[in-house]
Amino acid sequence: MIKRVVLSCMLLAVPAVAAAQQNMPTGFKAFDESAPRETLPAAPLVFIAYSLAWIALAFYAFTLWRKLGKVEQDLAELRRLVKR
């Protein structure tokens, strides 16, 4: 039974393989200087997106730093009050 299934799959794949081989380019194709170049039209948008992400991360780190400083001041004041 398995042999029949494998044989059937192989026979069904033959026309697809033959068609794929007919459409393949043959030989070496030299580089054409006049061919249009690939461009990335989204490059400026990607740059802006990464810039905004880094700015947001820096702002978040700055606010955390300020809040941590305030918490440390509050702790120092509490320690001073507890020692009295």
N, CA, C and O atoms as a CHARMM CRD file, in Angstrom:
* protein
*
  336
    1    1 MET  N      0.81900  -1.19000   0.00000 PROA 1      0.00000
    2    1 MET  CA     0.00000   0.00000   0.00000 PROA 1      0.00000
    3    1 MET  C      0.87400   1.26900   0.00000 PROA 1      0.00000
    4    1 MET  O      0.62000   2.20600  -0.75700 PROA 1      0.00000
    5    2 ILE  N      1.90200   1.28100   0.85900 PROA 2      0.00000
    6    2 ILE  CA     2.78700   2.44700   0.93000 PROA 2      0.00000
    7    2 ILE  C      3.52500   2.62400  -0.38900 PROA 2      0.00000
    8    2 ILE  O      3.72600   3.75000  -0.84500 PROA 2      0.00000
    9    3 LYS  N      3.92500   1.52600  -0.99600 PROA 3      0.00000
   10    3 LYS  CA     4.63200   1.60600  -2.27600 PROA 3      0.00000
   11    3 LYS  C      3.74500   2.23900  -3.33300 PROA 3      0.00000
   12    3 LYS  O      4.22600   3.01600  -4.15800 PROA 3      0.00000
   13    4 ARG  N      2.46400   1.92000  -3.32300 PROA 4      0.00000
   14    4 ARG  CA     1.54400   2.49000  -4.31100 PROA 4      0.00000
   15    4 ARG  C      1.39200   4.00400  -4.10100 PROA 4      0.00000
   16    4 ARG  O      1.35400   4.76400  -5.06800 PROA 4      0.00000
   17    5 VAL  N      1.30500   4.43700  -2.84000 PROA 5      0.00000
   18    5 VAL  CA     1.16500   5.85500  -2.53700 PROA 5      0.00000
   19    5 VAL  C      2.40900   6.61100  -2.96700 PROA 5      0.00000
   20    5 VAL  O      2.30800   7.67500  -3.57900 PROA 5      0.00000
   21    6 VAL  N      3.57600   6.07800  -2.65600 PROA 6      0.00000
   22    6 VAL  CA     4.83100   6.73000  -3.03700 PROA 6      0.00000
   23    6 VAL  C      4.95400   6.78900  -4.55100 PROA 6      0.00000
   24    6 VAL  O      5.34700   7.82000  -5.09700 PROA 6      0.00000
   25    7 LEU  N      4.62700   5.70500  -5.23400 PROA 7      0.00000
   26    7 LEU  CA     4.69700   5.67400  -6.70300 PROA 7      0.00000
   27    7 LEU  C      3.72600   6.67400  -7.30500 PROA 7      0.00000
   28    7 LEU  O      4.06600   7.35100  -8.27500 PROA 7      0.00000
   29    8 SER  N      2.52400   6.78300  -6.74900 PROA 8      0.00000
   30    8 SER  CA     1.54000   7.74500  -7.24900 PROA 8      0.00000
   31    8 SER  C      2.03700   9.18200  -7.06200 PROA 8      0.00000
   32    8 SER  O      1.88500  10.01800  -7.95300 PROA 8      0.00000
   33    9 CYS  N      2.62400   9.45700  -5.91400 PROA 9      0.00000
   34    9 CYS  CA     3.16300  10.80600  -5.66400 PROA 9      0.00000
   35    9 CYS  C      4.28500  11.13700  -6.62800 PROA 9      0.00000
   36    9 CYS  O      4.37500  12.25800  -7.12800 PROA 9      0.00000
   37   10 MET  N      5.13300  10.17000  -6.88500 PROA 10     0.00000
   38   10 MET  CA     6.24600  10.39200  -7.80900 PROA 10     0.00000
   39   10 MET  C      5.72700  10.64000  -9.22300 PROA 10     0.00000
   40   10 MET  O      6.23100  11.51900  -9.92100 PROA 10     0.00000
   41   11 LEU  N      4.72800   9.87500  -9.64800 PROA 11     0.00000
   42   11 LEU  CA     4.17900  10.05800 -10.99500 PROA 11     0.00000
   43   11 LEU  C      3.45800  11.39600 -11.12400 PROA 11     0.00000
   44   11 LEU  O      3.48600  12.01500 -12.18800 PROA 11     0.00000
   45   12 LEU  N      2.81600  11.84400 -10.05400 PROA 12     0.00000
   46   12 LEU  CA     2.15400  13.13900 -10.10000 PROA 12     0.00000
   47   12 LEU  C      3.15000  14.29300 -10.06800 PROA 12     0.00000
   48   12 LEU  O      2.84100  15.38000 -10.55500 PROA 12     0.00000
   49   13 ALA  N      4.32300  14.08000  -9.51200 PROA 13     0.00000
   50   13 ALA  CA     5.32800  15.13700  -9.41400 PROA 13     0.00000
   51   13 ALA  C      6.12200  15.30700 -10.70000 PROA 13     0.00000
   52   13 ALA  O      6.73200  16.35800 -10.90000 PROA 13     0.00000
   53   14 VAL  N      6.13500  14.31800 -11.56800 PROA 14     0.00000
   54   14 VAL  CA     6.94400  14.38800 -12.79500 PROA 14     0.00000
   55   14 VAL  C      6.56300  15.57600 -13.66400 PROA 14     0.00000
   56   14 VAL  O      7.46600  16.30100 -14.08100 PROA 14     0.00000
   57   15 PRO  N      5.27900  15.83500 -13.97300 PROA 15     0.00000
   58   15 PRO  CA     4.96800  17.00000 -14.80900 PROA 15     0.00000
   59   15 PRO  C      5.37600  18.32800 -14.16300 PROA 15     0.00000
   60   15 PRO  O      5.79800  19.25000 -14.86100 PROA 15     0.00000
   61   16 ALA  N      5.25200  18.43000 -12.84000 PROA 16     0.00000
   62   16 ALA  CA     5.63200  19.67000 -12.16600 PROA 16     0.00000
   63   16 ALA  C      7.12900  19.89800 -12.26000 PROA 16     0.00000
   64   16 ALA  O      7.56600  21.02600 -12.48800 PROA 16     0.00000
   65   17 VAL  N      7.91900  18.85300 -12.09100 PROA 17     0.00000
   66   17 VAL  CA     9.37400  18.97500 -12.18300 PROA 17     0.00000
   67   17 VAL  C      9.78200  19.33000 -13.60400 PROA 17     0.00000
   68   17 VAL  O     10.67200  20.15600 -13.80900 PROA 17     0.00000
   69   18 ALA  N      9.13800  18.71400 -14.58300 PROA 18     0.00000
   70   18 ALA  CA     9.46400  19.00600 -15.98100 PROA 18     0.00000
   71   18 ALA  C      9.12900  20.45300 -16.32300 PROA 18     0.00000
   72   18 ALA  O      9.90200  21.11000 -17.02000 PROA 18     0.00000
   73   19 ALA  N      8.00400  20.96000 -15.85200 PROA 19     0.00000
   74   19 ALA  CA     7.62600  22.34500 -16.12700 PROA 19     0.00000
   75   19 ALA  C      8.58500  23.30800 -15.44100 PROA 19     0.00000
   76   19 ALA  O      8.91400  24.35100 -16.00600 PROA 19     0.00000
   77   20 ALA  N      9.03400  22.98300 -14.24900 PROA 20     0.00000
   78   20 ALA  CA     9.96300  23.85000 -13.53800 PROA 20     0.00000
   79   20 ALA  C     11.30300  23.91000 -14.24900 PROA 20     0.00000
   80   20 ALA  O     11.94700  24.95900 -14.26700 PROA 20     0.00000
   81   21 GLN  N     11.72400  22.81200 -14.82800 PROA 21     0.00000
   82   21 GLN  CA    13.00900  22.78900 -15.52300 PROA 21     0.00000
   83   21 GLN  C     12.94400  23.55700 -16.83200 PROA 21     0.00000
   84   21 GLN  O     13.95800  24.10600 -17.26400 PROA 21     0.00000
   85   22 GLN  N     11.79500  23.61400 -17.47100 PROA 22     0.00000
   86   22 GLN  CA    11.67000  24.34400 -18.73200 PROA 22     0.00000
   87   22 GLN  C     11.73600  25.85400 -18.51100 PROA 22     0.00000
   88   22 GLN  O     12.20300  26.58600 -19.38400 PROA 22     0.00000
   89   23 ASN  N     11.28200  26.31600 -17.37800 PROA 23     0.00000
   90   23 ASN  CA    11.24400  27.75500 -17.10300 PROA 23     0.00000
   91   23 ASN  C     12.53600  28.28700 -16.50000 PROA 23     0.00000
   92   23 ASN  O     12.64200  29.49000 -16.26300 PROA 23     0.00000
   93   24 MET  N     13.50600  27.44600 -16.24700 PROA 24     0.00000
   94   24 MET  CA    14.75600  27.89400 -15.64200 PROA 24     0.00000
   95   24 MET  C     15.63100  28.58000 -16.68600 PROA 24     0.00000
   96   24 MET  O     15.75300  28.08900 -17.80900 PROA 24     0.00000
   97   25 PRO  N     16.24400  29.71500 -16.32800 PROA 25     0.00000
   98   25 PRO  CA    17.14400  30.39200 -17.27200 PROA 25     0.00000
   99   25 PRO  C     18.40700  29.56400 -17.47600 PROA 25     0.00000
  100   25 PRO  O     18.86400  28.85000 -16.58400 PROA 25     0.00000
  101   26 THR  N     18.94200  29.68200 -18.65400 PROA 26     0.00000
  102   26 THR  CA    20.16200  28.93700 -18.96400 PROA 26     0.00000
  103   26 THR  C     21.28900  29.91700 -19.24200 PROA 26     0.00000
  104   26 THR  O     21.06500  30.98200 -19.81600 PROA 26     0.00000
  105   27 GLY  N     22.47700  29.56300 -18.84200 PROA 27     0.00000
  106   27 GLY  CA    23.65100  30.37100 -19.13300 PROA 27     0.00000
  107   27 GLY  C     23.83300  31.52700 -18.17300 PROA 27     0.00000
  108   27 GLY  O     22.97800  31.81300 -17.33500 PROA 27     0.00000
  109   28 PHE  N     24.97400  32.18500 -18.31900 PROA 28     0.00000
  110   28 PHE  CA    25.34600  33.31300 -17.47200 PROA 28     0.00000
  111   28 PHE  C     24.78900  34.58900 -18.07000 PROA 28     0.00000
  112   28 PHE  O     24.88000  34.80400 -19.27900 PROA 28     0.00000
  113   29 LYS  N     24.22300  35.41800 -17.24600 PROA 29     0.00000
  114   29 LYS  CA    23.68300  36.68800 -17.69300 PROA 29     0.00000
  115   29 LYS  C     24.53000  37.80000 -17.08400 PROA 29     0.00000
  116   29 LYS  O     24.58900  37.93600 -15.86100 PROA 29     0.00000
  117   30 ALA  N     25.18300  38.59200 -17.92200 PROA 30     0.00000
  118   30 ALA  CA    26.07800  39.65000 -17.45500 PROA 30     0.00000
  119   30 ALA  C     25.28000  40.76600 -16.78900 PROA 30     0.00000
  120   30 ALA  O     24.09900  40.96600 -17.07400 PROA 30     0.00000
  121   31 PHE  N     25.95600  41.48600 -15.89500 PROA 31     0.00000
  122   31 PHE  CA    25.33800  42.60000 -15.19300 PROA 31     0.00000
  123   31 PHE  C     25.09800  43.74600 -16.15700 PROA 31     0.00000
  124   31 PHE  O     25.99200  44.14300 -16.90400 PROA 31     0.00000
  125   32 ASP  N     23.89800  44.26500 -16.13200 PROA 32     0.00000
  126   32 ASP  CA    23.52500  45.36400 -17.02400 PROA 32     0.00000
  127   32 ASP  C     23.59400  46.67400 -16.24100 PROA 32     0.00000
  128   32 ASP  O     22.85100  46.86200 -15.27700 PROA 32     0.00000
  129   33 GLU  N     24.48000  47.57600 -16.65000 PROA 33     0.00000
  130   33 GLU  CA    24.65200  48.85300 -15.96100 PROA 33     0.00000
  131   33 GLU  C     23.42400  49.74600 -16.07900 PROA 33     0.00000
  132   33 GLU  O     23.18000  50.57500 -15.20200 PROA 33     0.00000
  133   34 SER  N     22.65200  49.59100 -17.14400 PROA 34     0.00000
  134   34 SER  CA    21.49100  50.45400 -17.33900 PROA 34     0.00000
  135   34 SER  C     20.23900  49.91900 -16.64700 PROA 34     0.00000
  136   34 SER  O     19.17500  50.53100 -16.72600 PROA 34     0.00000
  137   35 ALA  N     20.36400  48.78800 -15.97700 PROA 35     0.00000
  138   35 ALA  CA    19.21200  48.21200 -15.27600 PROA 35     0.00000
  139   35 ALA  C     18.81900  49.11100 -14.10500 PROA 35     0.00000
  140   35 ALA  O     19.67700  49.73300 -13.47900 PROA 35     0.00000
  141   36 PRO  N     17.55000  49.17400 -13.81900 PROA 36     0.00000
  142   36 PRO  CA    17.13400  50.02000 -12.67800 PROA 36     0.00000
  143   36 PRO  C     17.67100  49.46400 -11.36200 PROA 36     0.00000
  144   36 PRO  O     17.73800  48.25200 -11.15800 PROA 36     0.00000
  145   37 ARG  N     18.04500  50.37000 -10.49000 PROA 37     0.00000
  146   37 ARG  CA    18.61700  50.00000  -9.20200 PROA 37     0.00000
  147   37 ARG  C     17.49900  49.73800  -8.18800 PROA 37     0.00000
  148   37 ARG  O     16.40700  50.30000  -8.27400 PROA 37     0.00000
  149   38 GLU  N     17.80900  48.87200  -7.23700 PROA 38     0.00000
  150   38 GLU  CA    16.86500  48.64400  -6.16000 PROA 38     0.00000
  151   38 GLU  C     16.98600  49.77700  -5.15400 PROA 38     0.00000
  152   38 GLU  O     18.09000  50.18400  -4.79000 PROA 38     0.00000
  153   39 THR  N     15.86400  50.27400  -4.71600 PROA 39     0.00000
  154   39 THR  CA    15.86600  51.33600  -3.71900 PROA 39     0.00000
  155   39 THR  C     14.99700  50.90900  -2.54000 PROA 39     0.00000
  156   39 THR  O     14.12800  50.04600  -2.66500 PROA 39     0.00000
  157   40 LEU  N     15.25000  51.52400  -1.41200 PROA 40     0.00000
  158   40 LEU  CA    14.44600  51.27000  -0.22700 PROA 40     0.00000
  159   40 LEU  C     13.66200  52.54500   0.09100 PROA 40     0.00000
  160   40 LEU  O     14.16600  53.41800   0.79800 PROA 40     0.00000
  161   41 PRO  N     12.44000  52.66100  -0.42100 PROA 41     0.00000
  162   41 PRO  CA    11.69500  53.88400  -0.18700 PROA 41     0.00000
  163   41 PRO  C     11.30100  54.06700   1.28300 PROA 41     0.00000
  164   41 PRO  O     10.97500  55.17700   1.70400 PROA 41     0.00000
  165   42 ALA  N     11.33000  52.99800   2.04900 PROA 42     0.00000
  166   42 ALA  CA    10.92900  53.10100   3.44800 PROA 42     0.00000
  167   42 ALA  C     12.10500  53.38500   4.37700 PROA 42     0.00000
  168   42 ALA  O     11.90900  53.48400   5.58800 PROA 42     0.00000
  169   43 ALA  N     13.31300  53.51900   3.85300 PROA 43     0.00000
  170   43 ALA  CA    14.48600  53.72600   4.69800 PROA 43     0.00000
  171   43 ALA  C     14.35200  54.95000   5.60600 PROA 43     0.00000
  172   43 ALA  O     14.67100  54.84400   6.79000 PROA 43     0.00000
  173   44 PRO  N     13.89900  56.09900   5.11400 PROA 44     0.00000
  174   44 PRO  CA    13.74800  57.23600   6.02500 PROA 44     0.00000
  175   44 PRO  C     12.72900  56.96900   7.13100 PROA 44     0.00000
  176   44 PRO  O     12.91200  57.40200   8.26900 PROA 44     0.00000
  177   45 LEU  N     11.65900  56.25500   6.79300 PROA 45     0.00000
  178   45 LEU  CA    10.64700  55.95100   7.80800 PROA 45     0.00000
  179   45 LEU  C     11.20000  55.00300   8.86800 PROA 45     0.00000
  180   45 LEU  O     10.89100  55.14800  10.05100 PROA 45     0.00000
  181   46 VAL  N     12.00700  54.04500   8.45600 PROA 46     0.00000
  182   46 VAL  CA    12.61500  53.12900   9.41500 PROA 46     0.00000
  183   46 VAL  C     13.56600  53.89700  10.32700 PROA 46     0.00000
  184   46 VAL  O     13.59000  53.67000  11.53700 PROA 46     0.00000
  185   47 PHE  N     14.33800  54.79200   9.75600 PROA 47     0.00000
  186   47 PHE  CA    15.24800  55.61900  10.55600 PROA 47     0.00000
  187   47 PHE  C     14.47500  56.44900  11.57800 PROA 47     0.00000
  188   47 PHE  O     14.87200  56.53100  12.74000 PROA 47     0.00000
  189   48 ILE  N     13.38600  57.05700  11.15200 PROA 48     0.00000
  190   48 ILE  CA    12.57100  57.86500  12.06300 PROA 48     0.00000
  191   48 ILE  C     11.96500  57.00000  13.16300 PROA 48     0.00000
  192   48 ILE  O     11.92800  57.40400  14.32600 PROA 48     0.00000
  193   49 ALA  N     11.49200  55.81300  12.79600 PROA 49     0.00000
  194   49 ALA  CA    10.88400  54.92900  13.78800 PROA 49     0.00000
  195   49 ALA  C     11.90000  54.50500  14.84500 PROA 49     0.00000
  196   49 ALA  O     11.60200  54.52500  16.03900 PROA 49     0.00000
  197   50 TYR  N     13.09900  54.12100  14.40700 PROA 50     0.00000
  198   50 TYR  CA    14.13400  53.74600  15.37200 PROA 50     0.00000
  199   50 TYR  C     14.55100  54.94500  16.23200 PROA 50     0.00000
  200   50 TYR  O     14.81000  54.79400  17.42600 PROA 50     0.00000
  201   51 SER  N     14.61500  56.11700  15.63100 PROA 51     0.00000
  202   51 SER  CA    14.96800  57.31400  16.39300 PROA 51     0.00000
  203   51 SER  C     13.92900  57.59100  17.47600 PROA 51     0.00000
  204   51 SER  O     14.27600  57.88500  18.62000 PROA 51     0.00000
  205   52 LEU  N     12.66300  57.49600  17.11000 PROA 52     0.00000
  206   52 LEU  CA    11.60700  57.73500  18.09300 PROA 52     0.00000
  207   52 LEU  C     11.63800  56.68300  19.20200 PROA 52     0.00000
  208   52 LEU  O     11.40100  56.99600  20.36900 PROA 52     0.00000
  209   53 ALA  N     11.92600  55.44700  18.83500 PROA 53     0.00000
  210   53 ALA  CA    11.99600  54.39100  19.84800 PROA 53     0.00000
  211   53 ALA  C     13.13700  54.66400  20.82500 PROA 53     0.00000
  212   53 ALA  O     12.96200  54.49300  22.03100 PROA 53     0.00000
  213   54 TRP  N     14.29800  55.08200  20.33100 PROA 54     0.00000
  214   54 TRP  CA    15.43300  55.37800  21.21900 PROA 54     0.00000
  215   54 TRP  C     15.14900  56.60100  22.08000 PROA 54     0.00000
  216   54 TRP  O     15.52300  56.63400  23.25300 PROA 54     0.00000
  217   55 ILE  N     14.49000  57.60600  21.51100 PROA 55     0.00000
  218   55 ILE  CA    14.13700  58.79400  22.29100 PROA 55     0.00000
  219   55 ILE  C     13.15900  58.42100  23.40400 PROA 55     0.00000
  220   55 ILE  O     13.29700  58.88300  24.53700 PROA 55     0.00000
  221   56 ALA  N     12.17100  57.58600  23.08000 PROA 56     0.00000
  222   56 ALA  CA    11.21100  57.14800  24.10000 PROA 56     0.00000
  223   56 ALA  C     11.91000  56.34800  25.19200 PROA 56     0.00000
  224   56 ALA  O     11.61000  56.51600  26.37400 PROA 56     0.00000
  225   57 LEU  N     12.83300  55.48600  24.80600 PROA 57     0.00000
  226   57 LEU  CA    13.57400  54.69700  25.79300 PROA 57     0.00000
  227   57 LEU  C     14.43100  55.59800  26.68100 PROA 57     0.00000
  228   57 LEU  O     14.50100  55.38200  27.89000 PROA 57     0.00000
  229   58 ALA  N     15.07500  56.59500  26.10300 PROA 58     0.00000
  230   58 ALA  CA    15.89400  57.52700  26.88300 PROA 58     0.00000
  231   58 ALA  C     15.02000  58.33000  27.84000 PROA 58     0.00000
  232   58 ALA  O     15.40700  58.54900  28.98800 PROA 58     0.00000
  233   59 PHE  N     13.85100  58.77100  27.38700 PROA 59     0.00000
  234   59 PHE  CA    12.92800  59.51300  28.25400 PROA 59     0.00000
  235   59 PHE  C     12.45800  58.63400  29.40900 PROA 59     0.00000
  236   59 PHE  O     12.38800  59.09300  30.54900 PROA 59     0.00000
  237   60 TYR  N     12.13900  57.38400  29.12200 PROA 60     0.00000
  238   60 TYR  CA    11.70100  56.44900  30.16400 PROA 60     0.00000
  239   60 TYR  C     12.81700  56.23100  31.20000 PROA 60     0.00000
  240   60 TYR  O     12.56200  56.23800  32.40400 PROA 60     0.00000
  241   61 ALA  N     14.04600  56.03900  30.72000 PROA 61     0.00000
  242   61 ALA  CA    15.17300  55.84300  31.63400 PROA 61     0.00000
  243   61 ALA  C     15.40300  57.09700  32.48100 PROA 61     0.00000
  244   61 ALA  O     15.70600  56.98800  33.66900 PROA 61     0.00000
  245   62 PHE  N     15.26300  58.27700  31.88900 PROA 62     0.00000
  246   62 PHE  CA    15.43900  59.53400  32.62400 PROA 62     0.00000
  247   62 PHE  C     14.38400  59.68100  33.72000 PROA 62     0.00000
  248   62 PHE  O     14.70400  60.06700  34.84400 PROA 62     0.00000
  249   63 THR  N     13.11300  59.37200  33.38900 PROA 63     0.00000
  250   63 THR  CA    12.06700  59.48800  34.40300 PROA 63     0.00000
  251   63 THR  C     12.27300  58.47300  35.52100 PROA 63     0.00000
  252   63 THR  O     12.03900  58.78400  36.68800 PROA 63     0.00000
  253   64 LEU  N     12.70800  57.26400  35.17600 PROA 64     0.00000
  254   64 LEU  CA    12.99600  56.27800  36.22000 PROA 64     0.00000
  255   64 LEU  C     14.13500  56.75300  37.12100 PROA 64     0.00000
  256   64 LEU  O     14.07800  56.58100  38.33800 PROA 64     0.00000
  257   65 TRP  N     15.15500  57.34300  36.53500 PROA 65     0.00000
  258   65 TRP  CA    16.30000  57.84400  37.29100 PROA 65     0.00000
  259   65 TRP  C     15.84900  58.92800  38.27600 PROA 65     0.00000
  260   65 TRP  O     16.26200  58.93700  39.43500 PROA 65     0.00000
  261   66 ARG  N     14.98800  59.85000  37.79300 PROA 66     0.00000
  262   66 ARG  CA    14.49700  60.92000  38.67700 PROA 66     0.00000
  263   66 ARG  C     13.63400  60.35400  39.79500 PROA 66     0.00000
  264   66 ARG  O     13.76200  60.76900  40.94600 PROA 66     0.00000
  265   67 LYS  N     12.75100  59.40700  39.46700 PROA 67     0.00000
  266   67 LYS  CA    11.88700  58.82300  40.50600 PROA 67     0.00000
  267   67 LYS  C     12.71100  58.04400  41.52500 PROA 67     0.00000
  268   67 LYS  O     12.42200  58.08800  42.72100 PROA 67     0.00000
  269   68 LEU  N     13.72800  57.33800  41.06200 PROA 68     0.00000
  270   68 LEU  CA    14.58800  56.59900  41.97200 PROA 68     0.00000
  271   68 LEU  C     15.32500  57.56300  42.90400 PROA 68     0.00000
  272   68 LEU  O     15.49500  57.27100  44.08800 PROA 68     0.00000
  273   69 GLY  N     15.75800  58.69600  42.38400 PROA 69     0.00000
  274   69 GLY  CA    16.41000  59.70100  43.22500 PROA 69     0.00000
  275   69 GLY  C     15.46500  60.22500  44.29000 PROA 69     0.00000
  276   69 GLY  O     15.86800  60.42200  45.43600 PROA 69     0.00000
  277   70 LYS  N     14.20200  60.45300  43.92100 PROA 70     0.00000
  278   70 LYS  CA    13.22000  60.92600  44.90300 PROA 70     0.00000
  279   70 LYS  C     12.95900  59.86100  45.96500 PROA 70     0.00000
  280   70 LYS  O     12.85000  60.17900  47.14900 PROA 70     0.00000
  281   71 VAL  N     12.85900  58.61300  45.54900 PROA 71     0.00000
  282   71 VAL  CA    12.63900  57.52500  46.50900 PROA 71     0.00000
  283   71 VAL  C     13.82000  57.41500  47.46400 PROA 71     0.00000
  284   71 VAL  O     13.63000  57.20100  48.66100 PROA 71     0.00000
  285   72 GLU  N     15.03900  57.55900  46.94800 PROA 72     0.00000
  286   72 GLU  CA    16.22100  57.50100  47.81200 PROA 72     0.00000
  287   72 GLU  C     16.22300  58.65700  48.81100 PROA 72     0.00000
  288   72 GLU  O     16.60500  58.47300  49.96700 PROA 72     0.00000
  289   73 GLN  N     15.80400  59.83700  48.37800 PROA 73     0.00000
  290   73 GLN  CA    15.71300  60.96900  49.29800 PROA 73     0.00000
  291   73 GLN  C     14.68200  60.70300  50.39300 PROA 73     0.00000
  292   73 GLN  O     14.92000  60.98800  51.56600 PROA 73     0.00000
  293   74 ASP  N     13.53400  60.15300  49.99400 PROA 74     0.00000
  294   74 ASP  CA    12.49300  59.83700  50.97300 PROA 74     0.00000
  295   74 ASP  C     12.97900  58.78800  51.97200 PROA 74     0.00000
  296   74 ASP  O     12.70200  58.89300  53.16700 PROA 74     0.00000
  297   75 LEU  N     13.69500  57.78800  51.49000 PROA 75     0.00000
  298   75 LEU  CA    14.23600  56.76500  52.38800 PROA 75     0.00000
  299   75 LEU  C     15.25700  57.36200  53.35000 PROA 75     0.00000
  300   75 LEU  O     15.27000  57.03200  54.53600 PROA 75     0.00000
  301   76 ALA  N     16.09300  58.22300  52.84500 PROA 76     0.00000
  302   76 ALA  CA    17.09200  58.86400  53.71400 PROA 76     0.00000
  303   76 ALA  C     16.40100  59.69600  54.79200 PROA 76     0.00000
  304   76 ALA  O     16.82600  59.69300  55.94700 PROA 76     0.00000
  305   77 GLU  N     15.33700  60.41000  54.41700 PROA 77     0.00000
  306   77 GLU  CA    14.59700  61.20400  55.39300 PROA 77     0.00000
  307   77 GLU  C     13.91600  60.30800  56.42600 PROA 77     0.00000
  308   77 GLU  O     13.90700  60.63200  57.61300 PROA 77     0.00000
  309   78 LEU  N     13.34400  59.18600  55.98600 PROA 78     0.00000
  310   78 LEU  CA    12.72000  58.24900  56.92700 PROA 78     0.00000
  311   78 LEU  C     13.74000  57.65400  57.88400 PROA 78     0.00000
  312   78 LEU  O     13.46100  57.51300  59.07500 PROA 78     0.00000
  313   79 ARG  N     14.91000  57.30500  57.38600 PROA 79     0.00000
  314   79 ARG  CA    15.96700  56.76600  58.25400 PROA 79     0.00000
  315   79 ARG  C     16.37000  57.80000  59.30200 PROA 79     0.00000
  316   79 ARG  O     16.58900  57.47400  60.46900 PROA 79     0.00000
  317   80 ARG  N     16.46400  59.05500  58.85800 PROA 80     0.00000
  318   80 ARG  CA    16.82400  60.12500  59.78200 PROA 80     0.00000
  319   80 ARG  C     15.75200  60.31300  60.85400 PROA 80     0.00000
  320   80 ARG  O     16.06900  60.53800  62.02200 PROA 80     0.00000
  321   81 LEU  N     14.48100  60.21900  60.45400 PROA 81     0.00000
  322   81 LEU  CA    13.40800  60.37400  61.41500 PROA 81     0.00000
  323   81 LEU  C     13.31400  59.18400  62.37700 PROA 81     0.00000
  324   81 LEU  O     12.98100  59.35400  63.55000 PROA 81     0.00000
  325   82 VAL  N     13.60700  57.99300  61.88100 PROA 82     0.00000
  326   82 VAL  CA    13.53600  56.79400  62.72100 PROA 82     0.00000
  327   82 VAL  C     14.65300  56.79300  63.75500 PROA 82     0.00000
  328   82 VAL  O     14.45100  56.31300  64.87000 PROA 82     0.00000
  329   83 LYS  N     15.81900  57.31600  63.41400 PROA 83     0.00000
  330   83 LYS  CA    16.94500  57.34900  64.35700 PROA 83     0.00000
  331   83 LYS  C     16.71600  58.29500  65.50500 PROA 83     0.00000
  332   83 LYS  O     17.39400  58.16100  66.52400 PROA 83     0.00000
  333   84 ARG  N     15.82400  59.22300  65.41500 PROA 84     0.00000
  334   84 ARG  CA    15.57500  60.20500  66.48900 PROA 84     0.00000
  335   84 ARG  C     14.94600  59.57500  67.66400 PROA 84     0.00000
  336   84 ARG  O     14.66900  60.25300  68.65400 PROA 84     0.00000
